[in-house]
Amino acid sequence: MSNHFEYRDGLLYAEDIPVEELANQYGTPLYLYSRATLTRHYRVWTECLSEEDMICYSVKANSNLGVLSLLAKLGSGFDIVSGGELERVLAAGGDPARIVFSGLGKTAEDMQRALEVGVHCFNIESIPEMELLNQVALEQGQLAPVSIRVNPDVDAKTHPYISTGLKENKFGIDISQAGDIYQRAADLEGLSIVGIDCHIGSQLTELSPFLDALDRVLDLVDSLGEAGIQIEHLDLGGGLGVTYESETPPSPAELCAAIKTRMGDRPQQLIFEPGRSIAGNAGILVTEVQILKSTEAKNFAVVDAAMNDMIRPSLYGAYMNITEVNQNSNSPEKVWDVVGTVCESADFLGKDRKLKIAEGDLLVQHTAGAYSFVMSSNYNTRGRAAEVLVDGNQSHLVRERETVADLLRGEHVL
C-alpha cells in the first residue's frame, strides 16, 4: 500500500514537510510517522469488511501513544499481548470492549485487570492458562469471554522467527486436540466460549496459507457445532505483508474477498489483527552520516542510527530500502555498507547500497513504521530515538529522545 513519503524535486517530504527540516528540528536518529498513511491503511481494512466485523490493530507492531490514539479515534479495536500493552491502549483512549488479549504468558494480574476493564475476549493458548483464567474469573465473580488459539500446522512461508502456525512453534493448541479442549472449557464455570483464534505468522505474501488455515478452522467450527458448542466469532489474526524490496503481498481487499468466499453464509463475526500492513509503510527512520570509511574490501557509511534503534536487519536479515533524503547531491555514487556505531559486527542497517553521500548527509530507511522502534533498546547506553507524527504541514513530538540521565534514572551505586 502507498504512503505519504515522497520526493519533490529530489527532496524527501513527510506529507507536506521536508524531512530535512524535521531532522534539523528534532535531531537524528528520528522516527517519522504519517497520520495520513496510518488513516488510509486502517480504512483500507475497514472498507472491505462489514460493520459487524472488527479490526483489532496489533499493538506490538507500533505501540506509540500517538499512533494508538489516532487509531482509537478512527474506531479501531486492539490486539494486545501484555498487561503493559493493555495500559497503553487505555491511556490512548482505546475502547476496552474492542480489545482482544492474546499472548501465551498472561499473569493472574494481567487477567484481573483485563476482566476489570471488560476486554472483548481472551485468546487462550494452553490448558494451564485456561484453568488460571477460570480461577481468576470465579474469584472476581465474573465470566471471562474466551477463544482458543488453534495451531493449524500451516506453513506461512515466511521467516522462521515470525512463523507461528507450525507444530514446532510455541503458539496455540494443536487443532487436532482443540475439540477436547473446547469441551473442557465448556465445563469451566468461569469461562464463556465466544470464538476461535488462529494466527499463522507475519509478513505473509500469499493467500494460500490464510485459506488453508481457514479451511481447517471451519472444519473445527462444524465439529464444535455438532457437539453443541456455538462459535460467535473467528479471529483470523493478521500477518499480511508489506513491500520492503520486491514482495507483492495481496491487498486487504483481496484477502477479505477470498475469506468471505470461503465463509459463504456462515454467521460468525470476523476479527482481524493487522499491524505491519497498517503501520509498516507509515513510518521511516532518518539518520545522519557521521563518517565515511573505506577499506580495500568495503566502503562503510557510519551513521548515528544503529542496531539498538533498528534491529530488523540484524535479527531477521531483513532488507529495508535506504535512500538519500536529498537526491540532488554532487557526491560520486559508490556502493556502501550503512552501519552504526554499536560494538557489534551485526550492527548494520543495510549492505551494498548504491548511494551518493558525504559526511553530514541524511539517509532514510523506509518501511520503518512497524516492528522497528518497538524493538529498540539501550544497548551501549544509547538513548532511544525521538518519534514524531506528521499531520499535513504540522508535526507533533509523540516521544521525546532519551537522554543519558533518563537511562541512569533508577540505577544506584553501591
Secondary structure, 3 states (H helix, E strand, C coil): CCCCEEEECCEEEECCEEHHHHHHHHCCCEEEEEHHHHHHHHHHHHCCCCCCCEEEEEHHHCCCHHHHHHHHHCCCEEEECCHHHHHHHHHCCCCHHHEEECCCCCCHHHHHHHHHHCCCEEEECCHHHHHHHHHHHHHCCCCEEEEEEEECCCCCCCCHHHECCCCCCCCCEEHHHHHHHHHHHHCCCCEEEEEEECCCECCECCCHHHHHHHHHHHHHHHHHHHCCCCCCEEECCCCECCCCCCCCCCCHHHHHHHHHHHHCCCCCEEEECCCHHHHHHHEEEEEEEEEEEECCCCEEEEECCCCCCCCHHHHHCCCCCEEECECCCCCCEEEEEEECCCCCCCCEEEEEEEEECCCCCEEEECCCCCCCHHHCCCCCCCCCCEEEEEECCEEEEEECCCCHHHHHCCCCCC
